[in-house]
C-alpha cells in the first residue's frame, strides 16, 4: 500500500524518464497513451486511506508459535494448550541412551500424580497380604471391578472380598453332644469328641521305626565321641625319693640358709641380674607354672605336650616326676594347701586330681566342656572343694570326696578365664572373655557385683597382691590394670603399668614378696619389672625365644624369679 501511495503522489524523487516526458510535453509534442499521466480524479491514491498497522492474517508456515523449555518450572504468561504439549524439537544429544532420553521427574523415572482414598489403599494392601490378591490399580475405577493381581483363582473363588468385608466362613466340625446332667456317666458337655476323630495312643510300627532312626541320629550328632581310656602313669626320675628318715621329696629341706617355713617376706627385694639355671624337658611350650605351697622348694609345670612335671628348685634342680594322663595340652594346674595333691585341667575336657607323692590319679571330673582355669578353695576346712571356669560360660564347683557338682555359677556371657579368692576367701572374683569382671559370694550363684566398662578389655590373667588389698589384671590392650580387692572393687586409674606387648596372650604376672615390684612376661619373650609405687619400668630383658607366658617371684628369696615360655624352657633368674 505504501508503494502504491508513493507511486501516485511522490514528486520529489522523479526519474529522468519522467523529466524527459515533461520536456516533450512542454515542447508540444504528443505522448503515446501509455505514457500520458494519470488523471488524479481517477487515482487510487486519493481514495484509499493509509493504515500504519494493518491486521494481517498469516497463512501456513508463516505462523510461528511460542516455544516452552521442557525444564522450565515457572511461566510468566498464560500459554495455550498447544504450546504446553507441543513435541520437543531441536537437535538431540547424540550420546544419550534411551533411558536418559526418556522424560522423568524423579531419579527413577516419570511418576504421574495419582489420587487414591487412604482407606481403600490400606484395604487393598491388607487384602493382598491376607488373601493373596488385590484389585488391579492400572484399571479405571469405572470398570466392572473384576480385574485382580496376585492369586486370581482365590480372588474369583471369594468373589473379590476384602479383609474389611465378612471373613471367610470356617467349616465347623460337628461335635458329639450330651448336655443332659442327669446322665452322669454319659455326660459330655463341651468336651465331646468330634465326629470321625481318631485318637492314637502310640505310633504304628512303621512310624516307630522312623522315630527311632531320627532320635538315634540326633543323639549321635550331639554326642562327643568317647575316646578310649588313656593310660595314666607317672615316672619318677630320681633314685632317692625318700631320705634316711623316710621323708619324701615333698618335705622341704632345712639346710639351705633360707627359712622356707617362714610366713614373713624378705625385708627388701632386689632386681634379678643373671640367669642361673634352665629346666628343660618339655617338648612343647609351657602353659602354666606353680610354686609348691608355702615353701616353694618345688616347681610344678604344665605343658602343651600333655604332661605335668615336678622340678626341684634347690640342690641339683632335677626333674623329680612326670605325670602323663591327658590327651591334649594342659591349660591350668593348681595345688591344694598342703601340697599333697594337685589338679590339672586340659583341653581334652578333663580335670584330674593327682597324688603328688605317688603319681596316681585320684579322681577325674568332666562336664564335656573345656576347663580354662581351676582353683582349690583356700580354706583348710574346704580343701575338698574346687572351682573351675569352663568354655560354656559357667563356674562349676566340685566335691572331690563324692565327685559331684555342688554348685554352678552361670552369669558370664563368655568363657571364664580366671578365678581369684579375695576378702578372707569369703568371695571370689572371675574374669571372662565377655570383657567383664564379676564378684561372687561363696556358694551364692548370683554375682554381687558386675564390673564392665566400654574401655575395658578381656583380662585373661589376674594375681592377688601379697597383702590381699589389690588385684593386678593383665589387660589385652597391653596394660596391667589394678583393682581394689576390698569392698568396692574399684579400678585404680592412677596405677597402670604399660610398655609391654601382651595382646592375645594370657601372660601370668606376679608381685615381689615385699610388694615393691611387679613382674610380667610378654608376647615377644621379654620379661618386665615395674616399680609398684611409681609404676615406672625398672628393667626388661629377653628371657625366652617365644612367648614368655609366666613369671613368678620366689616367695622367700629377695631377688630370684622363674619364667616360663613357649620355647619349652623354664628359666631361673637371680
C-alpha positions in Angstrom: 0.0 0.0 0.0 2.8 2.4 0.8 4.3 1.5 -2.6 1.1 2.5 -4.3 0.9 5.7 -2.4 4.4 6.7 -3.2 3.8 5.7 -6.8 0.9 8.1 -7.3 1.8 11.2 -5.2 5.6 11.5 -4.9 7.1 14.3 -7.0 10.4 14.5 -5.0 12.0 11.5 -6.5 11.1 11.9 -10.2 13.1 9.9 -12.5 15.0 11.0 -15.6 12.3 9.4 -17.9 9.5 11.5 -16.3 11.6 14.7 -16.8 12.1 13.9 -20.4 8.3 13.3 -20.8 7.6 16.8 -19.3 10.1 18.4 -21.7 8.4 16.7 -24.6 5.0 17.9 -23.4 6.2 21.4 -23.0 7.7 21.4 -26.4 4.2 20.5 -27.8 4.9 17.0 -28.8 2.1 14.4 -28.4 2.9 11.5 -26.0 1.7 7.9 -26.5 -1.3 6.8 -24.5 0.6 4.6 -22.2 3.0 7.4 -21.3 0.4 10.1 -20.6 0.0 11.0 -16.9 -2.9 9.6 -14.9 -5.8 11.9 -14.0 -5.8 12.5 -10.2 -9.6 12.3 -10.1 -9.4 8.6 -11.2 -6.3 7.8 -9.0 -6.5 5.2 -6.2 -4.1 7.2 -4.0 -6.7 9.8 -3.3 -9.5 7.2 -2.5 -7.5 4.9 -0.1 -6.6 5.8 3.5 -3.1 4.9 4.8 -3.1 2.3 7.7 0.2 2.2 9.5 -0.6 -1.1 11.4 -3.0 -3.2 9.4 -4.4 -6.6 10.6 -2.6 -9.3 8.8 -3.6 -12.9 8.9 -0.6 -15.1 8.3 -1.1 -18.3 6.5 0.6 -21.7 6.5 4.2 -21.9 7.5 4.3 -18.2 8.3 2.6 -18.9 11.7 5.3 -19.2 14.4 4.2 -20.3 17.9 6.0 -19.6 21.1 8.1 -22.4 22.5 8.5 -23.6 26.1 11.6 -25.1 27.6 10.7 -28.6 29.0 12.9 -27.9 32.1 11.1 -24.7 32.9 9.5 -24.6 36.3 7.6 -21.3 36.1 5.9 -19.5 33.2 5.3 -15.7 33.3 2.3 -15.8 30.9 -0.7 -17.9 30.2 0.3 -20.4 27.4 -2.1 -22.2 25.2 -2.7 -26.0 25.3 -0.9 -26.5 22.0 2.2 -24.6 23.3 2.4 -26.6 26.6 2.0 -30.0 25.0 3.9 -29.4 21.7 6.5 -32.1 20.9 10.1 -31.3 21.8 12.0 -30.0 18.9 15.6 -29.3 18.2 18.8 -31.3 17.9 19.1 -34.3 20.2 22.2 -35.0 22.4 24.0 -37.7 20.3 25.4 -39.6 23.3 22.3 -40.1 25.4 20.9 -43.6 26.0 17.3 -44.5 25.6 16.9 -44.3 29.4 18.4 -40.9 29.6 16.3 -39.6 26.7 13.1 -40.6 28.4 11.3 -37.8 30.2 11.4 -38.1 34.0 10.6 -36.1 37.1 12.3 -38.4 39.6 15.6 -40.2 39.7 13.9 -43.4 38.9 11.6 -42.2 36.1 8.4 -40.4 35.4 5.8 -40.5 38.1 2.3 -39.3 37.5 0.3 -37.9 40.3 -2.4 -40.2 41.4 -5.1 -39.6 44.0 -6.5 -42.6 45.9 -8.5 -42.9 49.1 -6.3 -43.8 52.1 -8.8 -46.3 53.4 -9.2 -48.1 50.0 -5.4 -48.3 49.6 -4.9 -49.8 53.1 -7.8 -52.1 52.5 -6.3 -53.5 49.2 -2.9 -53.8 50.8 -4.1 -55.8 53.7 -6.3 -57.9 51.4 -3.2 -58.8 49.3 -1.2 -59.8 52.4 -4.0 -61.8 53.8 -5.7 -63.5 50.8 -3.0 -63.0 48.2 -5.0 -60.9 45.7 -6.0 -57.2 45.2 -7.7 -55.1 42.6 -5.6 -54.2 39.6 -4.6 -50.5 40.2 -4.0 -49.9 36.4 -7.7 -50.5 35.5 -10.0 -47.5 35.6 -12.4 -47.4 38.6 -15.4 -47.2 36.2 -14.6 -50.8 35.1 -16.5 -53.8 36.4 -14.1 -54.3 39.3 -13.2 -57.8 38.3 -9.6 -57.2 37.4 -7.2 -58.6 40.0 -3.5 -59.1 40.6 -2.0 -61.9 42.6 -3.8 -65.2 43.3 -6.5 -64.9 40.6 -8.1 -68.3 41.5 -8.7 -67.3 45.1 -10.0 -63.9 44.0 -12.6 -65.5 41.8 -13.5 -68.1 44.4 -14.1 -65.5 47.1 -15.8 -63.1 44.7 -13.1 -60.5 45.3 -13.9 -60.0 49.0 -11.6 -57.8 51.0 -10.5 -58.1 54.6 -12.9 -55.3 55.5 -15.8 -57.4 54.4 -17.0 -60.5 56.2 -14.2 -63.1 56.6 -14.2 -66.5 55.0 -16.7 -68.8 56.6 -14.9 -71.5 58.6 -16.1 -75.1 58.3 -17.1 -76.1 61.8 -16.6 -79.8 62.7 -19.6 -81.5 64.2 -19.2 -82.4 67.8 -20.8 -85.1 69.8 -23.2 -83.6 72.3 -24.8 -84.9 75.5 -25.7 -82.0 77.8 -28.1 -84.0 80.0 -26.8 -83.5 83.5 -28.9 -86.5 84.7 -26.8 -88.8 82.6 -23.8 -88.9 84.9 -21.6 -91.4 83.0 -22.5 -90.3 79.5 -22.4 -86.5 80.1 -20.1 -84.8 77.6 -20.7 -81.1 77.9 -18.2 -79.0 75.9 -15.7 -81.9 76.0 -17.4 -84.1 73.4 -15.3 -85.7 70.7 -15.6 -84.6 67.1 -17.2 -86.8 64.6 -14.7 -89.2 62.8 -11.9 -88.1 65.2 -9.1 -90.6 65.5 -7.3 -90.8 68.8 -3.9 -92.6 68.6 -2.1 -93.5 71.8 1.1 -94.8 70.1 2.5 -94.7 66.6 2.3 -97.8 64.4 5.3 -100.0 63.7 6.5 -98.0 60.6 6.3 -94.6 62.4 8.0 -96.1 65.4 10.9 -97.2 63.2 11.2 -93.8 61.6 11.2 -92.0 65.0 13.8 -94.4 66.4 16.1 -93.7 63.5 15.6 -90.0 63.8 16.3 -90.0 67.5 19.4 -92.1 67.1 20.8 -89.7 64.5 20.2 -86.7 66.8 21.8 -88.5 69.7 24.8 -89.4 67.6 25.2 -85.9 66.3 25.1 -84.3 69.7 27.4 -86.7 71.5 31.1 -86.2 71.7 32.8 -89.4 70.6 34.2 -91.2 73.7 37.9 -91.7 73.5 39.4 -95.0 74.6 40.7 -94.7 78.2 44.3 -93.3 78.1 46.9 -94.9 80.3 47.5 -92.6 83.3 51.0 -93.0 84.5 53.8 -91.1 86.3 57.6 -91.6 86.0 59.9 -91.0 88.9 63.3 -89.6 87.7 65.2 -89.6 91.0 66.5 -92.6 92.9 66.4 -91.1 96.4 62.7 -90.4 96.6 62.9 -90.8 100.4 65.6 -89.6 102.8 67.1 -91.6 105.7 64.1 -90.6 107.9 61.6 -91.8 105.3 60.5 -88.3 104.2 59.6 -87.9 100.6 60.7 -85.1 98.2 57.6 -83.1 99.3 59.3 -82.4 102.6 61.1 -79.0 102.5 64.8 -79.1 103.3 66.3 -77.3 106.3 69.9 -76.9 105.3 69.6 -74.1 102.7 70.3 -71.0 104.6 66.7 -69.8 103.9 63.8 -70.4 106.2 61.2 -71.8 103.8 58.6 -72.2 106.5 58.6 -68.5 107.5 55.4 -66.5 106.8 57.3 -63.2 106.7 58.5 -62.0 103.3 62.1 -60.9 102.8 62.8 -57.5 104.3 63.8 -56.0 100.9 63.7 -57.3 97.4 66.2 -56.6 94.6 66.1 -56.8 90.8 67.5 -60.0 89.4 70.7 -59.6 87.3 71.7 -63.0 86.0 70.4 -66.2 84.5 71.4 -69.0 86.9 69.6 -72.2 85.6 67.3 -73.6 82.9 65.0 -76.5 83.3 64.5 -78.4 80.1 62.4 -81.5 79.5 59.1 -80.3 77.9 58.8 -80.9 74.2 56.4 -78.0 73.6 55.5 -74.7 75.2 54.8 -74.2 78.8 51.2 -73.1 79.7 51.4 -72.8 83.5 53.8 -73.0 86.4 53.1 -73.0 90.2 55.3 -72.9 93.2 54.9 -75.6 95.9 52.6 -74.1 98.6 54.3 -72.0 101.3 57.8 -73.4 101.0 58.3 -73.1 97.2 61.1 -75.7 97.2 59.4 -77.5 94.2 58.0 -76.1 91.0 55.1 -77.7 89.1 54.8 -77.0 85.3 52.0 -77.9 82.9 52.9 -78.0 79.2 51.3 -78.3 75.7 52.9 -81.7 75.4 50.1 -83.1 77.6 52.4 -83.7 80.6 52.9 -82.2 84.0 56.4 -82.1 85.5 57.6 -81.5 89.1 61.1 -79.8 89.4 63.5 -79.2 92.3 64.3 -75.6 93.0 67.2 -76.2 95.3 70.1 -78.7 95.2 70.7 -80.3 91.9 67.4 -78.8 90.4 66.4 -82.1 88.9 63.1 -83.2 87.3 61.5 -85.2 90.1 58.5 -86.7 88.5 56.5 -86.6 85.2 52.7 -87.1 85.2 51.1 -88.3 82.0 47.4 -88.8 81.6 45.9 -86.2 79.3 45.2 -86.5 75.6 45.6 -82.8 74.8 47.5 -79.8 76.1 47.4 -78.8 79.7 45.7 -75.4 80.3 46.0 -74.9 84.1 47.3 -76.5 87.3 46.6 -75.9 91.0 48.0 -77.2 94.3 46.0 -77.8 97.4 47.1 -76.1 100.6 49.2 -79.0 101.9 50.9 -79.7 98.6 49.9 -83.4 98.7 47.5 -83.2 95.7 47.2 -81.0 92.6 44.7 -80.5 89.8 45.4 -80.5 86.1 42.9 -79.0 83.6 43.3 -80.0 80.0 41.8 -79.3 76.6 40.6 -82.9 76.5 37.8 -81.6 78.7 39.0 -83.5 81.8 40.2 -82.2 85.2 42.2 -84.8 87.0 43.2 -84.9 90.7 46.8 -86.3 91.2 48.6 -87.5 94.2 51.9 -85.6 94.1 53.9 -88.2 96.0 52.7 -91.4 94.4 51.8 -90.0 91.0 48.4 -91.8 90.9 45.2 -90.2 89.6 42.8 -90.0 92.5 39.7 -88.6 90.6 38.5 -87.4 87.2 36.0 -84.7 86.6 34.3 -83.5 83.4 31.3 -81.6 82.1 32.2 -82.3 78.4 33.3 -78.6 78.2 36.9 -77.3 78.2 38.1 -76.0 81.6 40.2 -72.9 81.3 41.1 -72.3 85.0 40.9 -74.4 88.1 41.4 -73.4 91.8 41.1 -75.1 95.2 39.2 -73.3 97.9 41.9 -71.8 100.0 40.3 -72.5 103.4 41.7 -75.5 105.2 38.3 -76.7 106.1 37.1 -76.7 102.4 40.0 -78.4 100.7 37.6 -81.0 99.3 36.0 -78.3 97.1 37.4 -76.8 94.0 36.0 -74.4 91.3 36.7 -74.5 87.5 35.8 -71.9 84.8 34.7 -73.6 81.6 34.1 -72.7 78.0 30.3 -72.8 78.4 30.4 -69.6 80.5 30.0 -71.4 83.8 32.0 -71.7 87.0 31.4 -75.2 88.4 32.2 -76.3 92.0 33.0 -80.0 92.5 33.4 -82.0 95.7 36.4 -84.3 95.4 35.0 -86.7 98.0 31.9 -87.6 96.1 32.8 -86.4 92.6 29.5 -84.5 92.4 28.9 -80.9 91.2 27.7 -79.0 94.3 27.2 -75.5 92.8 27.1 -73.7 89.4 27.7 -70.0 88.8 26.2 -69.2 85.5 26.1 -65.4 84.8 29.0 -64.7 82.4 28.5 -64.1 78.7 31.8 -65.7 77.6 34.2 -68.4 78.6 35.6 -67.9 82.1 39.4 -67.0 82.2 40.4 -66.6 85.8 39.2 -67.3 89.4 40.7 -65.3 92.3 39.7 -65.7 96.0 39.6 -62.4 98.0 38.3 -61.0 101.3 39.5 -63.9 103.5 38.2 -66.4 101.0 34.6 -65.3 101.6 34.3 -64.0 98.0 35.9 -64.8 94.7 36.5 -62.7 91.5 36.1 -64.0 88.0 37.1 -62.5 84.6 35.8 -63.7 81.3 36.1 -63.2 77.6 33.0 -61.0 77.7 35.4 -58.2 78.9 33.8 -58.1 82.4 34.6 -58.9 86.0 32.1 -60.4 88.4 32.4 -60.7 92.2 30.6 -63.6 93.9 29.8 -64.6 97.4 30.9 -68.1 98.1 28.1 -70.7 97.4 25.7 -68.0 96.2 25.2 -68.4 92.4 24.3 -64.8 91.8 27.0 -62.2 91.3 27.1 -59.5 94.0 28.9 -57.0 91.7 29.3 -56.7 88.0 32.1 -54.6 86.6 32.0 -53.7 82.9 33.1 -50.6 81.1 33.3 -49.8 77.3 37.0 -49.1 77.7 37.7 -52.5 79.4 39.4 -55.3 77.5 39.5 -59.0 78.3 41.7 -59.9 81.3 43.0 -63.5 81.0 45.4 -63.3 83.9 44.8 -62.0 87.5 47.1 -62.1 90.5 46.3 -61.1 94.1 48.8 -58.9 95.9 50.6 -60.5 99.0 48.7 -58.1 101.3 45.4 -59.0 99.8 44.3 -55.5 99.1 44.9 -55.2 95.3 44.4 -57.3 92.2 46.7 -56.9 89.2 45.0 -57.8 86.0 46.7 -58.4 82.6 44.6 -56.5 80.1 44.8 -57.3 76.4 45.2 -53.6 75.5 48.9 -54.0 76.5 48.3 -52.7 80.1 48.3 -54.0 83.6 45.3 -52.5 85.5 44.9 -52.6 89.2 41.6 -53.2 91.1 40.9 -52.9 94.8 40.2 -56.3 96.3 38.2 -54.9 99.2 34.6 -53.7 99.4 34.1 -51.6 96.2 36.4 -53.4 93.8 37.1 -50.1 92.1 39.8 -49.7 89.4 42.8 -47.7 90.5 43.2 -45.5 87.4 46.4 -43.9 88.8 48.2 -47.2 88.7 48.5 -48.5 85.2 51.6 -50.4 84.0 52.5 -50.2 80.3 55.3 -50.8 77.9 54.9 -54.5 77.2 53.1 -56.3 74.4 50.6 -58.9 75.6 47.8 -58.5 73.2 46.4 -62.0 72.5 48.4 -63.8 75.3 47.4 -64.7 78.9 50.8 -63.8 80.4 50.8 -64.6 84.1 52.1 -61.8 86.3 53.3 -61.6 89.9 54.3 -59.4 92.8 57.6 -59.4 94.7 57.1 -60.7 98.3 57.6 -57.2 99.8 55.2 -55.6 97.2 57.9 -53.3 95.8 58.0 -54.7 92.3 55.6 -56.1 89.7 56.9 -58.6 87.1 55.3 -59.9 83.9 56.3 -61.6 80.6 55.1 -60.5 77.2 54.4 -61.8 73.7 57.9 -61.2 72.4 59.6 -63.3 75.1 60.8 -60.4 77.2 60.4 -60.1 81.0 59.5 -56.7 82.5 59.8 -55.4 86.1 58.0 -52.2 87.2 58.1 -50.3 90.5 54.8 -50.7 92.4 54.7 -47.2 93.8 55.6 -45.1 90.8 54.6 -47.6 88.0 57.9 -46.8 86.4 59.6 -49.6 84.4 62.8 -50.6 86.1 64.1 -53.4 83.9 63.4 -55.5 80.9 65.4 -58.3 79.2 65.0 -61.0 76.6 64.0 -64.1 78.6 62.7 -66.5 76.0 62.7 -67.0 72.3 58.9 -67.4 72.0 56.2 -66.0 74.3 57.1 -65.5 78.0 53.8 -66.9 79.3 54.5 -66.8 83.0 56.8 -65.1 85.6 56.8 -65.9 89.3 58.8 -64.3 92.1 60.1 -66.7 94.7 58.2 -66.0 98.0 61.3 -66.5 100.2 64.1 -65.2 98.1 64.8 -61.5 97.7 65.9 -61.4 94.1 65.0 -64.8 92.5 62.2 -65.3 90.0 61.3 -68.0 87.5 60.0 -67.5 83.9 58.4 -70.0 81.5 58.0 -69.7 77.8 56.5 -71.3 74.7 60.0 -72.5 73.8 59.5 -75.3 76.4 62.1 -73.9 78.8 61.8 -72.7 82.4 64.5 -70.3 83.5 65.6 -69.2 86.9 67.0 -65.7 87.4 68.9 -64.1 90.3 
